[in-house]
Every structure is written in structure tokens, then in C-alpha cells.
Amino acid sequence: MDNKLQKWLAWVDEIHKETQILLIKTYLYDRYFEIVKANPSIWSPNDFHQWSMRNYFDSALMCIRRLVKMQRRGTRIENISLEGLLMEIQESPELITRDFYLRDYQKGTVDKSGIPDPQAWTYALGKDTYAKKWADGDDALADVVAMDIAELKEETKIVEDFIDNTLAHHQKGKK
């Protein structure tokens, strides 16, 4: 397997781990909030609750930023991020071949009467999905990835602006 593909798969693993951490933090915070909400006798004083809430939100927002935002030094990407992964895929779309895309699918079998098993259906769906999205080749994949990057930036702009203006820096005015 190509070294770049191996790097991308390692990045996907890291992004997955960081996403799991964020989901665990959210789960724990939600359970904590339920306990507090269900017990009015512990509502006051609320210093600890405010501190817990602030820590959760700061941590969750920074986790989102770390997952998303790419940092470059010259032309080199310096961190593992979803944006960086997508940028690299956009620059080398020829590495995402149909065989690579289908590598984890099991081909399955078809019985004597021509009925495919569940794996065969899933494999056929994977082939069909690949063909529909990227049948036109590398340019089509690069275009899909470019749209994904634009959407990712748009959807996370509010988080980045909030972190820049409130958490990372204390700026006056619009937050």
C-alpha cells in the first residue's frame, strides 16, 4: 500500500480516537448535568457547577478545533486534522481507487437461485456508491473533496471564531 495511503489511514485512526474522546466528554457532562438538575439541594452554591460547565465547553470547543483546523508550515501540514486529511486527498485523488475504497467490503456469495447474501449486497452497494460519486475519475473526487472542505470550514467557522475571540484571546467587541 502506498505510504501516503498508510499515513491517511493512521490520521483517520487519530481523528477517530479524538472524536471518541469528545463523545465521552459529552456523555459524562450530560450525565453530570442530569444529576445536578435532578437534585435541587446541590444547585447552590453553583461555583463548582459553573466551573465544570466552563471546563467542558472549553475542552469540547478546543477538541473540535483540533479535529478540524489544519496548520501549515510552508507547504507541509503540521498536524493531524480532518481539513488536512481532506486537503491531502484533494491533492492526490488518484490514490483513492475503487479497490482501495472497497478494501474492507466482503464480496459475499450468490446462492444457486441467484440470491446474494448480505455481504454481496453491501459489496454491490459499495461499488455502486463509488461509481456514482467518482465514476468520472480523479477530478470528480477532487471536486467532492473541495465541497467537503468548504462545508467543513463553513460549519465550524463559528467555533473557530469563538475560540479565537473568547478562549484563546480576550478581544473586545464582537464575539
Secondary structure, DSSP 8 states (H G I E B T S, - for coil): --HHHHHHHHHHHHHHHHHHHHHHHHHHHHHHHHHHHH-GGGSSS-HHHHHHHHHHHHHHHHHHHHHH---EETTEE-S--HHHHHHHHHH-GGGS-HHHHTTT-----B-TTS-B-HHHHHHHHHHHHHHHHHTT-HHHHHHHHHHHHHHHHHHHHHHHHHIIIIIS---SS--
